[in-house]
Amino acid sequence: MAQGQPTSNWRVYRAMDGLRESLTTAITVSPRGNVWLKHGEVEAVSLLDGYSVRHIPAPGERNYRIIENRARRVWSIYDQGLLEYADGQWLRHPIDEVRREHAVNPLRAVRHTPFLPADQDRVFLLFPERLTEYQTARGVLLTLRNAEEASLGRFTDLAAASDGGLWVLGAKGVARVPGPVRQLGPQTVWSEHLLPPTLAVTNLQRPIPDDEGGLTAVGESLTFERRVLVHWDGRQWLTRAVPGENLRFAWRGTEAGEFWAVTLGSLLRIGQEQVEAVREGFTASQFFDAAVQPGGAFWLATREGVVRYAPPCWRRPMPLADLDSVVYSALEEGTNRLWLATARGLVSARRDQAEVFPWPTRFEPVFRARDGLFRLGDGRLAIGAAEGLWTFRPEGASFAAVHHAEGLRAQKVLRQLPGGDLVVQCAEPEGGSGVYRLDRFDGDSFRPWTEAPPPLEVGQELFFLAQARNGDWWLGGSGGPAYWHEDKWHRFTVADGYTDDGAFCWLELEDGRVWCGGLSRILEFDGKRWSVVRAGFDRVSALVRTADGNVWVASGDGLFRFHKESWVAVGQAEGLPSDAVHCLLEDPSGRLWAGTSRGLCQYFPRADIDPPKTVSLSWDQTTDPNGEIVIETLFQGRDKWRYTPDSRLVYSHRLDEGSWSPFDGGGKATFRDLPAGKHRLQVRTMDRNWNVEPVPGLLEFRVVVPWYREPRVMAVSLAGSLAALSFAVLAVNRHLRLRRSYAEVERKVQERTRDLERATQALAHSQKMTALGTLAAGIAHDFNNMLSIIRGSAQIIETHWDDREKVLARVARIKTMVDQAGSIVKAMLGFGLGGRREMVPCQVALVVEETLRLLGDRFQRDLVIRRRLSESLPPVRGIKEHLQQMLLNLVLNAADALAGPGEIEIRAEAVEAAPATAVLPPAAAPGYVLLAVRDAGCGVAPELLPRLFEPFFTTKSLSSRRGTGLGLYMVYQFAKEMGHGLVVESTVGQGSTFTIVLPVAGSPAG
């Protein structure tokens, strides 16, 4: 899109904005809001979606329109049939009737046969003698209505109606075909509306429906011999002719009695009494086509580019378009009339006209804060200004000054009571500022207001007297606010938190909070103290809470909207005649009016309903001088069609699913002291009409801190190192002690006599079994496995310190292995001393899962471990740490047996009886779980099977992966201690299966 275009409701798209060329000859708008452009001299079509420009190949040489239906199928026409764009190319649908029509009618060279795509595969084609439907799936053309069956004469054009039906135009009028079009058939009843003969118009063409169900077209005038505007509003016909101009297109505007029209060389705005040639915001020498969107926006195809006009959200009503005067106060009368107190006089504005009543000679139009208009019960108006009171009678347009019977001054109208009487501040002609009384004025006379709270001095001038829902009275003046509570006045000062000069206007919110607007701030009272809601205003003139829950603030520097803790300013860029706003009014119909220093304007929220979207998100990580990490994010939005300029978009953001920030216009967010790792920033863009992006923009970024600044990694690494060192010292000490013990045993054996040699050998063998079993548990086998896992994890941490997730995973594995080692040491100490640990119910599936987690990725390049665990396995009796160590030893033995890539299978199933071939029979139990580890390795010879569970015996004595012979010995000792059984099955060259027979627990673990 072009940069630097003036902020207005006009926008021009040219080649510099992404179009294939500026010259555009045909334009259409799809039901989804896409704009299709056909250019004049290049073989390309431009597609605008409001945020970007795309292109597709042109369908042909003719400058025919391209139409997209609701199903997103794109159609055009050529001189022999229809064209459909699919899969990057134009597909032809030849139709004989189209070919004949283009052959006999030379006008079809510049204006194609009217067509309208409907559903998925249906296209309506209008010929002079009949309306047809082409079904693309069947390739047939069906007749829906012949021209001789209607009263319209020859058919001329057709268009889609706003209710999903059709408009069919003819030489003598129009017909409304009810929707939906998918039900349209030969029997459908048409509503025909014929042109009155007095209009002298024929051959209606180029229809453009409007939002209110009407239709505007151009027709050939028999009187003026040119094309004129013709409008049907559902009840009557209207024509407008422009002297000397031949209209090409015409459509209804957004204001009452307003129309737009296009000739070959000009754009015209047609009012009830005048025609204006529009040249604002664009330059065009020739106009070729027009397209109109719901809400009043329209597009023009011109030689110099594509022009878009969008009515502003804030705009002057047509009768007051020329009112360039200060509007101090506004008052509604019914739904069709407004009264305005302006510098020029009292203005009466109706739907289609305005009338100005000049102020009387003695009237001073000096309106101070809260001065203005009030309606009296008899239809007259009361006007408070310049410390005086006047009345105005509409019948006769007469003003009259109001005088107090007691000679008092009517200084200020402070409020209007429910019955219509006015509460007026009255004082002596020369009295002091703090001496006054409150009287009721019924339009004719004054009388004391007996329900009034006693007078209170709150400055030189009073501005309002309001009553809260709880019955408290609030008084505002140049010295600040006060309220009458529990039969006494409470005046607020700086000590109470009221820090502004004066209290000009007052508003009570739904929850009972009170807002007061002063010279530069809005302050809020929560029942105890005042706090600043927002500062920086140039005199708050009015506070209004509308029916939709929004709070609007009028000030000298703009109009502000507050909703859901967010503020958005509205100014001239959104259509206000001036930034200085003096009054606000919500009429009974819910319409919002703003009186500015240059006239009155009305708010049209439906003028812009398209949300913006976030188009750019970026971030940067820096370090401030204090060493703190700072994350700076930048975001940029784009409103559809740039209705709100980029510089006026506002944004809300949230980090890591936190709360949304209030909307503001910064376009950036800064974060400090974020933890290391991944973070998610979401951003919502909002325009000045409060359209919020439905799907927030997303930015994911990762905060990286040096490893030496990550305290958790350092603490865990240090703890793991100390633990590993402690266990290593313990293991070496135990090893040395055992060696000394073994040497002593050997010395004693040598002293025995030869006669006792057999008994001595048996005794030495028994001692060796016990001592070296403990050694196997403490050092030779298990600690090698655990230390290898710890060493591998430490190496991964060392090489991947900047990957926080991988570091944390390896640290967790180190901690687990350290805990496991501690458990084994404790178990072996107890085993060596003959003690027993308590047996508890264990879940087999959990034991398998945690054991494989300990192994981690040790075998991920060589072996595949498959689990085949039956569902709903019962809990078994045992010691969880021992079970894990047994399974770990069996898996490692299986891996050694494979001696290369292969597969290990871990299988578990429940059985009622223990296997009869058990090497170690299990204890009696109501049932058993068989936990088996199977490999397809080298297997064990039958003669070696009886020695598998002996200490120091290994089948790998001659291999490069020599074992200690203690792994299976540990399995045997743990199984024996817990009452578990063991089964061994092995075949040389085919593999081995080691099965642990686990007794089922008698009752659930408690």
N, C-alpha and C positions, 0 to 999 in steps of 0.2 A: 504494500500500500504506500501511497505517496507520503512523504514527510513534509511537514511545514505547511500543510493546508490550513486555512483559517478555521477557527472553531465556529461552526455554524451548523444549521440543519441541511446544508447542501454539501455534497461530496462528489467529486469527479474522479473517475478511474480511466487512466490512459495506458499507453504502452509502457510508460515508466513505472506503472504500478503492477505490471505483470501481464497485461493483455497482449495478445499476439500483435495487434495493431490498434490504434485509437479509433479508426473508422469502424463503426458498428451499425449494422443495418437491420438487425432483428433481435428482439429480446423477449424472454419469457421468464416467469417466476414459478417454480414448482410448488406443490403443496407443502413441501418440507422447507421452503425458503431458499432453495438453490436458484441462482440466476444464470441462465444460459444465454450466451452472446454469439451471434453469427456476424462475422466480420465481412468486409466488402472485397478485399483484394488478396487475402492470404487464405490458404487452404487449412484453416484451423478454427476450432470452436473454443471459446474461453468459458470456464465454469467458475463462478464465484460462490463460496459458501459463507462469506462474511469474515473469514479469518485468513484465507489464502486463495490463490488463483491456480487452477489446473487447466489442462488443455487436452482436447481429443481431436482426431482428424475431422475435417469438414465433410458433410454428407454429399455435397455436390456443388455445382456452379451457381445455382439459384440462391437468392437471399431469403430463403424460406425459414420460418420459425422452427425451433427445436423445442419439443415439449416433453417434460418428465412427469409421469403419472405418480399416483400414491404408492404404487408397488416398485418405484424407482426404475422403471423401464423407460428408456429414452427413445423418442420417435421423431421422425421428420417425414417429409413428403418429397416426391420428385414427379416428373411429368408422366410417369407410367405406373405409379403406385405409391406404397408406403415404404419407409426406411426405418429399420430398428437397429440401435447400437447395442451390440453384445460382444463380449470377449475381444474388445479392442478393434472391432470392425463394424461397418454398416452392412446389414443384411437387407436384401431387397424382397419386397412382397408385391409382385406385379398385380395390378387390378385393371381390368379392361375398362371399366367405367371411368377411372381416373385418366387413363390414356386418351379416351374419346373426349372427355371434358376439356383436357388441355389442348387437344388438337383443334376443336371447333371454337373455343373461347380464347381469343388472343390476350384478354386481360389476365389469364392465368400465368402469363410470363412474368408478371410483376406481383400478382397476388394469388396465392395458391388456393386450391380447393379447401374450404374450411374442414378441419379435422380436430378431433379431441380424443386422446387416449383415455380409456376408462379403467376397467379392471386389468387383470393380468394379461389377457390375450384378446381384449375387445377394444376396437377403435371406431368411434363414430365419424362418419363422412357425410357431409352435407352437399348435395347437388341441387341445382335450381328446381328440379321436379320432385325430389324425394330426400328423406332422411334415412341413412343406411347404417348398418353395423357390420364391420368386418371382423370376423373371428379368425385370428391368425393361426390357431392350432389346426383348424379345419380348412383354412384357405378359402372361405366362402364369404359372400357379401349378401346380407339379408336386408330387406326393406322394412323399415319400422313405420313410416308414414309417407304417403304421397302428398305432394303439394295440393292436388285437387281435392284431397280429403279435408284440408284445413281452409281457413278463411284468410290466410296471410298473403296469398298470391305466390309468386315465385320466392323460394327460399333464398336468403342472401348470406346469412352468417349464423354462427352458434357460439355459445360460451358456457362454461361451468357455473352453476348457481351456487350461492353460499350454503344452501341446505343440502348439497349433494346431488341436485337435479341438473336440468339443462335449461338454457334459454335458446330458443330458436327464433331467428329474425326473418322477416319477409318484406315484401314490397309494401304491405299494408299494415304492419304492426308486429307484435311479438307474441310468443307463446311460452308459457312457463310449464315445463315438464317436471313433474314431481320426482324427487329422489327416493331411494338411492338408484343410481343408474343401472346397477346390476339387475334390478327388477324391471327395467324398461323393456317394453315389448309393443307389438302392434295394437294391443288392447288398452294401453295406458291412456288415461284421460288427460288431455292438455287443457290448460287455462289460457285462453286467447284474449289479447288486449289489442284492439284495433285502433289505428290512428284516427282521430276526428277529422273529418273533411276540412274543417275550418283551419287546421294547421297547415294544409297544403304541403305536406312532406311525404316523401316516398322513399323506398329502397333503403331501409335501415341497415347499417353495417358497423363493424368494429365495436361490438358491445363490451362494456366494462361494468360488471356488477359492483354493488357497494355493500357495506356491512349491514345496512338496514333493510336489505331485501329488494332494493330498487335496481334500476338498470339505466345506464347512460350509453348512448350511441350517437353516431352521426347519420344524418339522412339528407337526401337531396331535396332542397327547398324549391317548390315550383314558383314561389314568389320572387326569391332573390337569385335563383338560378346558381346556387352554390350549396355546399354542404354546411349544415347547421347542427347545433347541439340539440339532441332530443333526449328527454329524461322521463322515465315512468317510475313513480314512487309507490306503486301498488294501488293508488286511488285515482290519480289523474296524470295527464300528460303536460309536459312543459317543454318549450323550445326557446333557444337563445341563438340569435344570429349576431355575428360580428361583422360590421360593415367593412367591405373590402377584403375579407379574409375567407379562405376556403379551408374549413376545418378538416383535419385528418383523424384526430382522436379527441375524445372528450370524456371526462369522468367527474364524479362528485367529490367535493372537498370535505374537510372535517367540520367546517363551520356551516351554520344554517344559511342556505341560499348561495353557497360558494361552489363554483365549478372551476375546473382546469381544462384547458384545451390546447392542442398543438396544431400549428400549421406547418408548412414546409420550412418556414424561416423563423418561427417565433413560438414562445411559450406564453400563454395568456391565462390570467387569473380573472374569472368572470364573477362579479358580484351582482347584487340585485339592481344596482343602478349604474355601475361603471365596469369598464374592461381595462385591465392593467397588463401591459407587456412586462414580463419578469425577466430580469437580467442579473439578479443577485446571485453571487457565489459561483458563477460559471460563465463560460463563453461558448456559444455554439452558433454556427452559421446555417446548419440544416438539421432537421429532426426527421428521423425515419420510422421510429417505432416507439411504443409506450407500453409499460406494464405496471399494474397497480397491485399493491399488497394490502391485506387487511390492516386497519388502523390508520390508513391515510398515506403511507409511504408509497412513492412511485418512482419508476425508472424511465429514463429517456435514452434512446439510442440516437446518437448524433455523429456528425462527421469528426468532431474533436474529441470524442470519448463517450463514456457512459455516465450520465448524470443521475444521482440519487437524491431525492428529497425526502426527508423524514420530519414530520411535524414535531416540534419540541414538546417535551413533557409539560413545560410551563409556557402558556401562550395567551395573548390577549383575546378576549371574545371579539367577534367581528364588529358589533356595534361600537366597541370602545377601542378599536384599533388605532384611532387617531388621538386618543386621550393621552397627551403627554404632560401630565400634571401630577402633583403629589396627591396620593390617596391616603388621608389620615384615618378614616374609619369606614367600615362597610357594614351594611345591615340588610338581611334578606327579608323579602316579603313574598310569601308563597314559594313556588318553585321556579317562577319565570321572571322575577323582578328583583333587582338589587338597587339599594340606595348607597351612594358614595358621597362622603364629605371630602371635597378636593379643594385645591387652591383656586380653581376656576369657578367653583360654585357647587351647589348640590346637584348630583347627577342621578338620573333615573335610567337604569339599563334594563331593557327587556331582551328577549331572545333575538330579535331582529332589528332593534332600534334603540337609540339612546337619546336622552334629552337633558339639557343643562339648564338649571335654574340659578341665575347669578345671585350672589349674596346681596342682601340689602345694603344700602349705603352705610348705615350705622353699625353693621355687623363687622367685627374684626376676625378674619379667618386665621386666628392664632390658636392652633390646637396643641395643647401640651399633653404630657403623658396621660393616657386613659381618657382624654376628651374624645367626644365623638357623637354618634347617633344612637337614639333609643326610640323604640316604638311605644306610643301611648295607646291606651285602651280604645280610644275613639277613632283610631286610624291615623291620627296626626303623628308627626315625628318630633322628637325633642332633640335639640342640638346644644351640646355643651362645649363652649370654647371661650378663651380669653376671660376666664372668671365671670362668665355670664351664661344665661340660659335663654334659648329661643325655641319657638315651635314653628312647624311648617305643616300647612294643610294642603295635601295633594290636589284636592278639588279646589280649583281656583289658583293654585300655586302661590299661596300667600304666606309670608313670614310674619311672625309677631314676637316682640321681645317680652320676656316673662319678668314680672315685678312682684316682689314679696309685699304682702299687705302691711307688714310691720316695718318696711323700709330696709330690711336686711339684704345683704348681698348673697346671691346664689352662686357660691364659689365653684363648686365641683359636684357633678353627679357621680356618686361613689358606687352605686349598684342599683339594680332593678329588682323589685320584689316580685314574688310569683303572681300577684294579682295585677301587675302592670305598673304600679306606682313606682316612682323614682325616689331613692334616698339621696337627698341633696345636702351638702355641707353649706350651712348658712352662717353668716357672721355680720357683725356691725360694719357699716361702711368704712369706718376708720379704725376698726378693732384690731387688736394684736393678732399675730399669726396663730397663737395657741388658744384663742378664745373663739369658740364656734359651738354650734348645736346642729343636730341632725333632724331634718324635717322630711315629711313625706309630701311628694308633689304628684297630684292625680291628673295633671294637665290643665287645671284651672286654678287651684289654690294650694296653699301650703298649710300643713298642720304638724304639730310636734309628733315625732316618732317615739312613742312611749316605750317600745321594746328595745330601744337603742342602748348599747353600753355607754357608760359615761365618757365624756370627751377626754382625749389624751393628746398631749403635744408630742408629735413624732417628726418635727421639722417644720420648715417654713410652708410646706405644701403637702396636702394629702393626695394619694393616688388611687387607692382602692379600699373597699371594705368588703370582706368576703367571709362566708360562713362555712366551716368544715362540716363533714358529715356527722361528727360527734357533737355538734352544737357550738363549738368554740368560734368566737369572732376573731378575725384577723384584720389588722389595720396597717396600711403601708403608707409611708411618707418619705420626704426627702431625708429624714434622719434615720430611716431604717424601719424594720417591722416591729409589731407588738401583737400579742394576742390576749383575748379575754378568756381566762380559764379559771374555773372554780371561784367565780364572782370577784375576780380581781385582774387587773392588767399586769402583763409581764412584758416589759420592753427589753429588746435584745440589743446588746452592744458587742464590742470586740471581745469582752470577757466571756461571752457566750459562744464565740466562734463566728459571729456575723461580721465579716471583714470588708464589706462593700459600702459604697456611698449610695444610700437611698434604697427603697423597695418600690419599684414601679409596677410590677405585675406579680400575680400569685397563682399557684396551681396546686391542687391536691391530687396525688397519685392514687392508684387503686388500693395500695396497701396502707394508706394513711399518711405516708410521708408528704411533706410540704416543700414545694420549691418556691423561691422568691428570686425574681430577676432584678438586678440593680444596674449600676452604671457600667460595670465591666464584667460582672460575674453572675452566675446562677449558683445559689446556695441551697442546701437541703437541710431540713429540720427533721430529726428522727424521734422527737419527743423529749430529747434531753439537750442535745447540742447541735450547732450548725456546722456543716462541712461544705467545702467548695466542690460543686459538681463539675463545673467547667469555667475557665477564666479566659480573658482575652476578647470579650465582646465589646462592641461599640454601642453601648446603651441598649439594654434589652427592652423592647417595646411591647412584646406580647408573648404569652405562653399558651399553647393550645394542645390539648390531648384529644386526638381524633378517635373515631369509633374503632379503628383497627389497632389501637394500642400505641401508636407512634406519638411522640411529643415533638411539636414543631415550635421553633423559637425564632421570632422576628427581631432583627437587630439592625443597627446602622451599617453593618459590614456584611450582610447576607442573611440568608434563610438557612436554618440548621435543623436537622432531623435527628432525633435520638430514639434508638430502638435496640433492645438487648445489649445494653452497655456500650454501644457504639454510636459515634457521632459522624454525620456526613453533612458537608456544607453544600448548598445549592446557590448558584449565582447566575450571572448573565450567560455563561456557557451552556446552561440548561434551559435558557429561554426567559429568565427574569428580565424585565425591562431595565432594572437597576438593582445594584446590590443593597441599597438602602431600603429596608422593608419596615413599614410603619404599623401595619395591622394584619391580622389573620382572621379568617372566617371559615367555619365549616357549616354549610347550609343543611337544611333538613334532608336533602338528597344525598348527603355524604360528600359533596363536592367541596374542595378546599380552594379558597381564594386568598391571594396575597396582594395587599396594597403597597405599592412601592413609590419612590419619589418620581417615577415616570409613568405611572399608570397602574391599572389593575390587570392581573393575570390569573388564569385558572390552571389547576393541576390536572393533567391527564396521565395517570399512571400507566394506562394500557398503550400509550404511544411507544413505549420501549419495554418489551417483555423478553428480549433475548439476553441471556446471561453472557458475561465475558468468560474467558478461560485463561489459565496460566500457560504461557508459551515458552518461558525461559526460567530455569532454576540453576544456580551455580553456587559453589562454596569454596572457601579458602581457609587453610589452617595456618595461623601464625603464632608466634610467642612474643608476649609483651616484655618490657624490660625487667619485670619481676619474675620472669620465668614461667608465667601462667599461660596455658594454651588457650588461644582465642579462635573461635570458629565464626567466620563472617559469611552469611548467606545473602544472595541477591536474587530477587524474583521480579519478573516482568509479565504483565497480563495484556490481553488484547480484547476489547469489546467488539461484539459482532457489528460489522459495518463501521466500526470506530465511532459508534453513536456517542459514547463517552470517550474523549481523547485519552491516549495512554497516560498522559501526565496527571489526569484527574481520577484514575482508578485507585481504589483502596484495597487493602489486603488484610487478611487474618491468617494466623499460622498457629500450629501446635507441633510440639516435639515429642516423639515417642508416645503417642496416644494420650498426651496430657490434655489440658483444657485449651480451648481456642482463645487466642488473644483478641482484644477489641480491634475492629477494622481501623486502619489508618493508611495514610498515603506514603509511607516511607519507602516501601519496596525493598526492605532489607531487615535482617534480624541478626543479632550478635549473641553468641552463647559463650560462657566462660566456665571453666572447671568442669567440663563434661568428662565422664568416665571413659576410659579407653574402650574401643569396640565400635560396633555398628549402631547407627542411629537413623531414625526416619523423621523427616520434616515434611509436613503437609501444609499446603498453601491454598487458600480460597481467595479468588479475586471477585470484587463487587464493583458495579458501576454506580453512578450517582442516582440511579433510579431504584436502588436497592435490589437489583437482580444479582443473585449470588451464584457463583460457579457450582453446578451440581456435583461434579466429580473433582475433588481437590487435586491439584498438582502434587507430585511426590518426588522428593529428593532423598536418596539414601547415601550416607557418607560414613566413613570410618575414622574415628579419632585414634591416632597412633601416638603412644608415648614411649620414650626410651625404656629399654628393659630394666635399666638400673633405677628407674623411677617407679617401677611397678612393685609396691611393697609386698603384695601377696605372693608373687612369683619368687621374690628373694626369700621371704619367710619360709615358704614351702620347700624351696631348694635347700636352704640351710638345715631345716629340720630333717629332711630326707638324708642329707649327707651325714649328719650327726648320728642318726639312727643306724644307717648302714655301717658307719665306723664302729659304733658300739657293738653291734652284732658280730662284726668281723673280729674284734678283740675277744669277745666272749667265745667265739668259735675256736680261735687259735688257742686260747687258754685251755678250753676243754680238750682240744686235740692233744696238747702237750701232757695234760694230766693223764689222759687215757694211754698215751704212749709209755709214760712212766709206770702206770699200773700194769700194762702188758709186759713190760720188761721184768717187773718183779715176779709176775706169774711164771714167766719163762725160767727165771733163776731158780724158783722153787721146784719146778718140774724137773730140772736137771739134777737136783739133789736126791730125787727119789731113786729108789733101787729099781733094777731091771725087772724084778718080780712084780713091782706095782706099776709098770709102764702103761699097761692097758687102762688101768683105773685113772692114772694121771692124765693120759691123753683124753679120756672121756670127760674128766673134770675140766681140763683146759678148754676142750671144745664147748662145754656149757657156758663157761665164763666168757669165752670169745663171742658166743652168740649174743649174750646180754650186753656186753660192753660195746661191741662193734655195732649192734642194733642202735644203740643210743648215738654212736658216732655217725651212723648213716642218717639218722633223723636230724642231727645238728649240723653236719658239714658236707659230707662227701657228695651227696646227691642233690638234696633239696636246696641248699643254699646256692649251689652253682646255678640251678635254674632261676632262682629268685634274683640273684645278683646279675644274671645276664639280662633279665627283663628290666631291672633298675638301670643297668648300664645303657641298654638300648634306648630307654626313655630319656635318660639324661642327654645322650647324643642328639636325639631329635630336638629336645629343648634348646640345646646349644646352637643347632643349625637353623632352627625356626623360631627364634625368640620374638620375632615381630608378628607371628601368627598367634594371637591370643587364644583362640579356640583350641588349637593343637597343643599349645603349652599347657593349658588347663587340663586337657585330656590326659597328657603324659604325667603331669603332677599327680592327678588322681590315681593313675595306675601305680606310681611309686608308693603313694600312701597305702594303697591296698596291699602291695607286696610286703611293705614293712609290717603292716598289721598281721599279715599271714605268717610272716617269719616269726613274729613275736608269739603268735598262737602256737606254732609248731615247737618252739623252744620250751614254752610252758608245758605243752603236751608231753614232750620227750623227757622233761625233768620229772614230771609226774609218773611217766611210764617207768623211768629208771628207778624211781623210788617205790614202785609197786602200787602207786595210788591210781584211782580211777576217776575220770570226769563224769559229770552227770549226763545221761542220755536224754535227748529231747526229740520230739517229732520234727522231721525235716522234709522239705518239699524237694523231690528229686529234680524236677525241671529247673527250680531256682539254683540248686547246686551246680547243675550242668551249665547254666547260663553264666553264673559268676566265675566258674572255672575257665570257660572259654574267653571271658572278658580279661582274665589274668594273662592268658596267652597272647591276647591282642593280635597284632599283625606279624607275630614271629614267623609263621609259616605261610604268609599270604602270597609269596612268590613261588612256593614249591608244592604245598599241600592244600587239599580241600577237606574241611571237616564238615560232615553232614550229620544232622541230628534227625533221628526218627523216634520221637517220644510219643507214646500213646497219650490220648487225652484223659483227663480226670484220674491221674495217678494218685493212689492213696499216700498219705504221709508215712515215712518210715522212721524207725528208731535209730539214733546214731548221734555222732558228734560232727557238726557241720564242717569244722575245719579239717578233721580227719578224712571225711568223705571227699572234700575238695582235693586234699593231698593225694589220696589214693587214685582219684580220677586223673589228676595231673600227671602222676607217674606213669599210669597206663598209656595216656596219650603220647607222652614223650617217648616211651619204649616203642610204641607203634610207629612213631615218626622215624626213630632210629632203624627199625626193621625195614622200612621202605627204602631208605638210603637214596632218596631222590624224589622227584615229583610223584604224587599219587593221591590216594583218597583214604581217609579214616572215617569210619562210621561209628557214631555213638547212638546206641539203641536202648530203650527202656520200655518194659511192659510188665503188667501185673499178672501173677500166676497164683494158683491156690496151694501148690506143693513145691518144695525145693527139688532141684534136679538130683537124681540118684548118683551122678558121676562127680559130685563135688569133691575137690581136693581138700577143702576145709568145710565141713558141714556147718550150716547156720543154726542159731538157736531156734527153739520151737516158737511158732507164731501162727496167727489165724490166716496169714497169707504172706506173699513175698513179692518184691519188685526186683526184676532182673535188670541190672545196669551193665551193659556189655560194651566193650571197645574192640572193634574189628579192624584189621589191616590186611592188605594184600601183599605183605612183604615176603621175606625169605622163609619164614616158618621155623619151627624148632624140631630137631630130630627126636623120635620117640624115646631114645635112651637118655636124653637130657631133661625130659619133662620132670622127673622126680626131684631134680636139683635146682629148679628155677627159683625157688623161694629161699635158698641158702644164702647167707651173707657172703659177699665177695665173689660169688659165682656169676660169671657173665658169659654170654654166647658171643660177645664182641671183642674177645681178647686179642684177636689178630686183625681187627679192622682199624681203619683210620679214626673211627668214632668210638674209641675204646671206652667202655663203661666201668662203673665202680662195683657193680653187682649188689647194690644196696637198694635200688628202687623197688623191686618186687619183694624184697625182704621186708621193707616198710609196709607195703600193701598187706602182706601176710600178717604182720604183727598188729596193725591197726584193725584188720578184720577180726582177728582172734580176740582182741580186747573188747570190741563192740558186739561180739556175737554174730558177726556176718559170715557168710559163706563165700567160697571161691570156686570157680569152674574154669578150666583151661582146655581149649581145643586148638590144635595146631597141626598143620600139614606142611611138609617141606615143599617150598616152591609156590604155595598157594596162600599162605598167611596164617594169622593166629587170631583167636578171639578169647579175651579175658573177660569173665563175667563175675560181677559182685552180686551175691544173693542177699538182698536187704530185707529184714523182717519188717512187716507192716506194723505201725504203731497201734497199740490197743485202743487208744482214745485220742481225740484231737489235742493239739498242744494248747495248754492253758496258760 
